[in-house]
Amino acid sequence: MLTSILAALLIPVLDAAFSGLAPNIRSILAIVVVLVLIGVVYGLSVLLYDLLLKRAQKLEQKKREEEDPNFERKPVIAFVVLGLICAGIFAYQLLVSTDQNTNIPSLIGEKAVYGLILWSVFNHYFGKHLNQHTKPFSFVLVLLSMLGSSYWGAGFRAQLEAESLARIEGNILSLLEREEDGRMAPIETDESAASGELAILEATLNEYLNQVIANSNAYLTELEAIGYDTLLDGDRIRRDTDLDESQFILARAEVIVDKYEELNVQTAYDFRDNVAEQAISEESKESFRASFDESLAPSIERASQIWDLERQTLAKVDELLRFLAMSQSSWTTESDQYVFETDKNVEIFNKILGEINTMTEEQEALRALSANNTRDIFNGVNN
């Protein structure tokens, strides 16, 4: 802490004094000054510690002689307790602490105080078993355990967080990847990779993404169940002379579109409520609510556009069906493809099919924006 205070006071003065030097030389000189400050503070701390220790040893020796002249030191007991203390420090920093501070001067200023308090308690109860040579060693060991475990633990947690965030981003973007039949594979949660709030948020987000994937796959399954995937089959169209079957399939498809549009909106709200029920801090919950509510309107608008394009696609499919039914005498099918007798019919067919493909591309672009929106919501929670 003293090093940080001295650095805060002196570095601006030295920075002004070195302002005429090259930037790389100024950086080197600043590092040297900080190292010198650390050395001075450490040296003064050692001298003060040595004076206080000698004074304490004399008082302790005098007290021991007065109370029990036959007192026998047992250093093994002291070092066993010291080992347990150091192990406890490491366990706390790795398993419990959420601190990600890796700034060494800041760590020295903060952890040196905690280390001194912890060592003072140890010294009060077990210091009598150590001599003047091993007591300083016990203090250094506690201090190094505090600093080392804090620095290493913070770096370890930062690495896990970076890996988790990269994995989360990949899971979100996986919503844009579909198999040949249009379905999406569910996301597998790696529960061993992260801990704490981040693990809870990742699991909650993956649960939401898997529900979105399940909705999408169920939507395709219901469309297949009514025969939508065979709607443009040539043999089926020839059998459906009055297009009654085609109109029934399209009408059922519109009902299914309405159903899953409503379901997806409800899934988003369920995600919001699910995060609020998780064992995370109120600050994280509030950050999520703010991010979710801020992006809710544009998100619903994009989803509405996607489903409107789905309805427009159904209308274009209906137009294509009517065209194929009216021109049955001028086309045949070869290898599941239509072969027309006239160029005009080819042009009409390709025009309608091109409009359907354009709508599909627009839907994919909107899904990409929705994926980015989901990522922004999660970043709002994590930050």
C-alpha positions in Angstrom: 0.0 0.0 0.0 2.9 2.3 0.9 4.5 1.6 -2.4 1.3 2.5 -4.3 1.0 5.8 -2.4 4.7 6.8 -3.0 4.3 5.8 -6.7 1.2 7.9 -7.0 2.9 10.9 -5.5 6.3 10.6 -7.2 5.6 9.2 -10.7 3.7 12.3 -11.9 6.6 14.5 -10.7 9.2 12.3 -12.4 7.1 12.0 -15.5 7.2 15.8 -15.8 11.0 15.8 -15.2 11.5 13.1 -17.9 9.1 14.7 -20.4 11.9 15.7 -22.7 13.2 12.2 -23.1 12.2 9.6 -25.6 9.1 7.5 -24.7 11.0 4.2 -24.4 13.6 5.8 -22.1 10.9 7.4 -20.0 9.2 3.9 -19.6 12.5 2.3 -18.6 13.3 5.1 -16.1 9.7 4.8 -14.7 10.1 1.1 -14.1 13.5 1.6 -12.4 12.0 4.2 -10.1 9.1 1.9 -9.2 11.6 -0.9 -8.5 13.7 1.4 -6.3 10.6 2.5 -4.4 9.6 -1.1 -3.8 13.2 -1.9 -2.7 13.2 1.1 -0.3 9.8 0.3 1.2 10.8 -3.4 1.5 14.1 -2.4 3.2 12.3 -0.1 5.6 9.7 -2.8 6.3 12.5 -5.4 7.0 14.3 -3.0 9.4 11.1 -2.1 11.2 10.1 -5.8 11.3 13.5 -6.7 12.7 13.3 -4.1 15.5 9.8 -5.0 16.4 10.7 -8.7 16.3 13.7 -8.4 18.6 11.7 -6.3 21.0 8.9 -8.9 21.0 11.3 -11.8 21.4 12.9 -10.2 24.4 9.5 -9.6 26.0 8.4 -13.1 25.1 11.5 -14.7 26.4 11.3 -12.8 29.7 7.6 -13.7 30.1 8.4 -17.4 29.3 11.2 -17.5 31.8 8.9 -16.0 34.4 6.0 -18.3 33.8 7.7 -21.5 32.7 11.5 -21.7 32.8 11.4 -25.3 31.4 9.4 -24.3 28.2 10.4 -26.4 25.2 9.9 -25.1 21.6 8.1 -27.5 19.1 8.8 -26.0 15.7 7.1 -29.0 13.9 3.7 -27.9 15.3 4.3 -24.3 14.1 5.3 -25.3 10.6 2.4 -27.8 10.3 0.0 -25.0 11.2 1.9 -22.6 8.9 1.5 -25.1 6.0 -2.2 -25.4 6.6 -2.5 -21.6 6.6 -0.7 -21.3 3.3 -2.8 -24.2 1.8 -5.9 -22.5 3.0 -4.8 -19.2 1.3 -4.3 -21.0 -2.0 -7.6 -22.9 -1.7 -9.5 -19.7 -1.0 -8.0 -17.8 -3.9 -8.6 -20.7 -6.4 -12.0 -22.0 -5.2 -13.8 -19.0 -3.5 -12.4 -15.7 -4.5 -13.6 -13.9 -7.6 -10.9 -11.2 -7.6 -9.2 -10.8 -11.1 -6.7 -8.1 -10.1 -3.3 -8.9 -11.5 -1.7 -5.5 -11.0 1.4 -6.3 -8.9 1.8 -2.9 -7.1 -1.9 -3.0 -6.2 -1.7 -6.6 -5.0 1.4 -5.8 -2.9 -0.4 -2.9 -1.2 -3.6 -4.9 -0.6 -2.4 -8.4 0.2 0.5 -7.3 2.4 -1.9 -5.9 4.9 -4.0 -9.1 4.9 -0.8 -11.2 5.1 0.5 -9.2 8.1 -2.8 -9.6 9.9 -2.9 -13.3 9.3 0.7 -13.8 10.3 0.2 -11.8 13.5 -2.6 -14.2 14.5 -0.3 -17.1 13.7 2.6 -15.5 15.6 0.5 -14.8 18.6 -0.5 -18.5 19.1 2.4 -20.4 17.6 5.3 -17.9 17.3 6.7 -19.1 20.6 7.7 -22.4 18.9 9.9 -20.5 16.4 13.3 -18.9 16.9 14.5 -15.6 15.7 15.8 -17.1 12.4 12.6 -19.0 11.5 10.1 -16.4 12.4 11.0 -14.1 9.5 10.8 -17.1 7.2 7.2 -17.7 8.4 6.2 -14.1 7.7 7.7 -14.2 4.2 6.0 -17.6 3.5 2.6 -16.2 4.4 3.1 -13.0 2.4 4.3 -14.9 -0.7 1.4 -17.3 -0.4 -1.0 -14.4 -0.3 0.6 -12.6 -3.2 1.3 -15.7 -5.3 -2.1 -17.3 -4.9 -3.9 -14.0 -5.6 -1.9 -13.3 -8.8 -2.0 -16.9 -10.1 -5.7 -17.3 -9.1 -6.7 -14.0 -10.8 -4.9 -15.0 -14.0 -6.4 -18.5 -14.0 -9.9 -17.0 -13.6 -9.3 -14.5 -16.4 -8.2 -17.3 -18.7 -11.3 -19.4 -17.8 -13.5 -16.4 -18.4 -11.9 -15.7 -21.8 -12.4 -19.3 -22.8 -16.0 -19.3 -21.6 -16.9 -16.1 -23.4 -15.4 -17.5 -26.6 -17.4 -20.6 -26.2 -20.6 -18.6 -25.5 -20.0 -16.5 -28.7 -19.5 -19.7 -30.7 -22.7 -21.2 -29.2 -24.7 -18.1 -30.1 -23.3 -18.0 -33.7 -24.1 -21.8 -34.0 -27.8 -20.7 -34.4 -26.8 -19.7 -37.9 -25.6 -23.2 -38.8 -28.1 -25.7 -40.1 -27.9 -29.2 -41.4 -29.0 -30.3 -44.8 -32.6 -30.8 -43.6 -32.6 -27.3 -42.1 -32.4 -28.5 -38.5 -29.9 -27.4 -35.8 -27.8 -29.5 -33.5 -28.3 -28.9 -29.7 -25.6 -27.1 -27.7 -23.6 -29.2 -25.3 -22.7 -27.4 -22.0 -19.2 -27.8 -20.7 -19.9 -27.4 -16.9 -16.3 -28.1 -15.9 -14.7 -25.2 -17.7 -15.9 -22.2 -15.7 -17.1 -21.5 -12.2 -19.1 -18.9 -10.3 -21.6 -16.5 -11.9 -20.1 -17.0 -15.3 -20.8 -20.7 -15.3 -24.4 -20.1 -14.1 -25.0 -17.5 -16.9 -23.4 -19.7 -19.5 -25.6 -22.7 -18.5 -28.7 -20.4 -18.4 -27.9 -19.0 -21.9 -27.3 -22.4 -23.3 -30.6 -23.6 -21.9 -32.3 -20.7 -23.7 -30.4 -21.3 -27.0 -31.3 -25.0 -26.8 -34.9 -24.1 -26.4 -34.7 -21.8 -29.5 -33.1 -24.7 -31.4 -35.8 -27.1 -30.2 -38.5 -24.6 -31.3 -36.9 -24.3 -34.7 -36.6 -28.1 -35.2 -40.1 -28.7 -33.9 -41.4 -26.1 -36.4 -39.8 -28.0 -39.3 -41.2 -31.3 -38.0 -44.7 -29.9 -37.9 -44.4 -28.6 -41.4 -43.1 -32.0 -42.6 -46.1 -33.7 -40.8 -48.6 -31.8 -42.9 -46.6 -32.5 -46.1 -45.2 -29.1 -46.7 -41.8 -30.5 -47.8 -43.6 -32.3 -50.7 -45.7 -29.4 -51.7 -43.8 -28.7 -54.9 -43.5 -32.3 -55.9 -44.5 -32.7 -59.5 -46.4 -35.9 -59.2 -48.4 -34.6 -56.2 -49.3 -31.4 -58.1 -50.6 -33.5 -61.0 -52.8 -35.6 -58.6 -54.0 -32.4 -56.9 -56.0 -31.1 -59.9 -58.1 -28.6 -58.0 -55.3 -27.7 -55.5 -57.5 -28.5 -52.6 -54.7 -30.5 -50.9 -52.3 -27.7 -51.6 -54.5 -25.1 -50.1 -55.1 -27.2 -47.0 -51.3 -27.6 -46.5 -50.7 -23.9 -46.9 -53.5 -23.0 -44.5 -52.1 -25.4 -41.9 -48.6 -23.9 -42.5 -49.9 -20.4 -41.7 -51.4 -21.7 -38.4 -48.0 -23.3 -37.6 -46.2 -20.1 -38.4 -48.4 -18.1 -36.0 -47.9 -20.7 -33.3 -44.1 -20.7 -33.4 -43.9 -16.9 -33.7 -45.8 -16.6 -30.4 -43.7 -19.5 -28.9 -40.4 -17.8 -29.7 -41.5 -14.5 -28.1 -42.5 -16.4 -25.0 -39.2 -18.3 -24.9 -37.4 -14.9 -24.8 -39.4 -13.8 -21.9 -38.9 -17.1 -20.1 -35.1 -16.6 -20.6 -35.5 -13.2 -18.9 -37.4 -14.7 -15.9 -35.0 -17.6 -15.7 -31.9 -15.3 -15.3 -33.7 -13.4 -12.5 -34.1 -16.7 -10.6 -30.5 -17.7 -10.8 -28.0 -17.5 -7.8 -26.1 -14.5 -9.2 -25.7 -11.0 -7.7 -28.4 -8.4 -7.9 -26.0 -6.2 -9.9 -25.7 -8.9 -12.6 -29.5 -9.4 -12.6 -30.0 -5.7 -13.0 -27.4 -5.5 -15.8 -29.2 -8.3 -17.6 -32.7 -6.7 -17.2 -31.3 -3.4 -18.5 -29.6 -5.0 -21.6 -32.7 -7.2 -22.3 -35.2 -4.4 -22.0 -33.1 -2.1 -24.1 -32.8 -4.6 -27.0 -36.3 -6.1 -26.6 -38.1 -3.8 -29.0 -35.7 -4.2 -31.9 -35.4 -7.9 -31.2 -39.1 -8.5 -31.4 -39.3 -6.3 -34.6 -36.6 -8.5 -36.3 -38.4 -11.7 -35.2 -41.6 -10.3 -36.6 -39.9 -9.5 -39.9 -38.6 -13.0 -40.1 -42.0 -14.5 -39.6 -43.6 -12.0 -42.0 -41.1 -13.2 -44.6 -42.2 -16.7 -43.8 -45.8 -15.8 -44.6 -44.7 -14.0 -47.8 -42.8 -17.2 -48.7 -46.0 -19.2 -48.3 -47.8 -16.7 -50.5 -45.1 -17.1 -53.2 -45.3 -20.9 -52.9 -49.0 -20.6 -53.4 -48.3 -18.5 -56.5 -45.9 -21.1 -57.8 -48.3 -23.9 -57.2 -51.0 -22.1 -59.2 -48.6 -21.5 -62.0 -47.5 -25.1 -62.1 -51.1 -26.3 -62.0 -52.1 -24.1 -64.9 -49.2 -25.1 -67.0 -49.2 -28.9 -66.3 -49.2 -29.6 -70.0 -46.0 -27.7 -70.7 -43.7 -29.3 -68.1 -42.3 -32.6 -66.9 -39.9 -33.6 -64.1 -36.5 -35.2 -64.4 -34.4 -36.0 -61.4 -36.8 -33.9 -59.2 -36.4 -30.9 -61.4 -38.9 -29.2 -63.6 -38.3 -29.1 -67.4 -40.4 -26.6 -69.3 -41.2 -26.6 -73.0 -41.1 -22.8 -73.4 -38.6 -20.2 -72.3 -41.4 -18.0 -71.1 -42.5 -20.6 -68.5 -38.9 -21.1 -67.4 -38.7 -17.3 -66.9 -41.9 -17.2 -64.8 -40.8 -20.2 -62.7 -37.3 -18.8 -62.1 -38.7 -15.4 -61.2 -41.0 -16.8 -58.5 -38.3 -19.1 -57.2 -35.8 -16.3 -57.1 -38.2 -14.2 -55.0 -38.5 -17.1 -52.6 -34.7 -17.4 -52.4 -34.4 -13.7 -51.8 -36.8 -13.9 -48.9 -34.7 -16.8 -47.4 -31.6 -14.7 -47.7 -33.3 -11.8 -45.9 -34.3 -14.2 -43.1 -30.8 -15.4 -42.7 -29.5 -11.8 -42.5 -32.1 -11.0 -39.8 -31.1 -14.2 -37.9 -27.5 -13.0 -37.9 -28.6 -9.7 -36.4 -30.6 -11.5 -33.8 -27.6 -13.7 -32.9 -25.5 -10.5 -32.4 -28.3 -9.1 -30.3 -28.3 -12.1 -28.0 -24.5 -11.8 -27.7 -24.9 -8.1 -26.8 -27.5 -9.0 -24.1 -25.1 -11.5 -22.5 -22.2 -9.1 -22.7 -24.4 -6.6 -20.8 -24.9 -9.2 -18.0 -21.2 -10.1 -17.9 -20.0 -6.5 -17.8 
